[in-house]
């Protein structure tokens, strides 16, 4: 159902509800989700190149925001239409 090590966010509470526990990833989880290092995540955050959510001092990454970030960076297949 997902990558191992994603943490409890996939399984916490009602899977149909829209809670922070399901949508928000830690730096480690975001790095795993994007197949990047934690250092690369922190660097992109510092350069304001990746969407981030602040919860007090904690950084979290909205999985929907990360999915949008991925989509915006996809290169088209083949030539122009």
C-alpha positions as CSV (number, residue, x, y, z in Angstrom):
1,X,0.0,0.0,0.0
2,X,3.0,2.3,0.1
3,X,6.7,2.5,0.7
4,X,7.9,0.9,3.8
5,X,8.9,3.3,6.6
6,X,6.3,5.9,5.7
7,X,5.2,5.9,9.3
8,X,1.8,5.9,10.9
9,X,0.4,8.7,8.7
10,X,-1.0,6.1,6.3
11,X,-2.7,4.1,9.0
12,X,-3.6,6.6,11.7
13,X,-7.3,7.0,12.2
14,X,-10.0,6.9,9.6
15,X,-8.5,6.6,6.1
16,X,-11.3,8.7,4.6
17,X,-10.9,11.7,6.9
18,X,-8.7,14.6,6.0
19,X,-6.6,15.0,9.1
20,X,-3.1,16.4,9.5
21,X,-1.8,13.0,10.6
22,X,-2.6,11.6,7.1
23,X,-1.6,14.5,5.0
24,X,1.6,15.8,6.6
25,X,5.0,14.1,6.4
26,X,8.1,14.7,8.5
27,X,11.4,15.6,6.8
28,X,12.4,12.0,6.9
29,X,9.1,10.8,5.4
30,X,9.2,13.5,2.7
31,X,12.8,12.5,1.9
32,X,11.7,8.8,1.5
33,X,8.7,9.8,-0.5
34,X,10.8,11.9,-2.9
35,X,13.7,9.5,-2.9
36,X,16.0,12.3,-1.7
37,X,18.3,12.7,1.3
38,X,17.1,14.7,4.3
39,X,20.0,17.2,3.5
40,X,18.5,17.8,0.0
41,X,15.1,18.4,1.5
42,X,16.5,20.9,4.0
43,X,18.4,22.6,1.2
44,X,15.4,22.9,-1.0
45,X,13.4,24.2,1.9
46,X,16.1,26.8,2.7
47,X,16.0,27.9,-1.0
48,X,12.2,28.0,-1.0
49,X,12.1,25.4,-3.8
50,X,9.7,23.0,-2.1
51,X,6.4,23.6,-0.3
52,X,6.5,23.4,3.5
53,X,4.0,23.6,6.4
54,X,5.2,25.0,9.7
55,X,3.6,23.7,12.9
56,X,5.3,25.8,15.5
57,X,9.0,24.9,15.1
58,X,8.3,21.7,13.3
59,X,8.5,21.4,9.5
60,X,6.0,19.2,7.8
61,X,5.3,18.5,4.1
62,X,1.8,18.2,2.7
63,X,1.7,15.1,0.6
64,X,-0.7,16.8,-1.8
65,X,1.7,19.8,-2.1
66,X,4.6,17.4,-2.8
67,X,2.5,15.6,-5.5
68,X,1.8,19.0,-7.1
69,X,5.5,19.9,-6.9
70,X,6.4,16.6,-8.7
71,X,3.7,17.2,-11.4
72,X,5.1,20.8,-12.0
73,X,8.5,19.3,-12.7
74,X,7.6,16.6,-15.1
75,X,9.1,16.8,-18.5
76,X,6.9,16.1,-21.5
77,X,7.3,12.8,-23.3
78,X,8.4,13.3,-26.9
79,X,8.2,16.6,-28.8
80,X,5.7,19.4,-28.6
81,X,2.0,18.8,-29.6
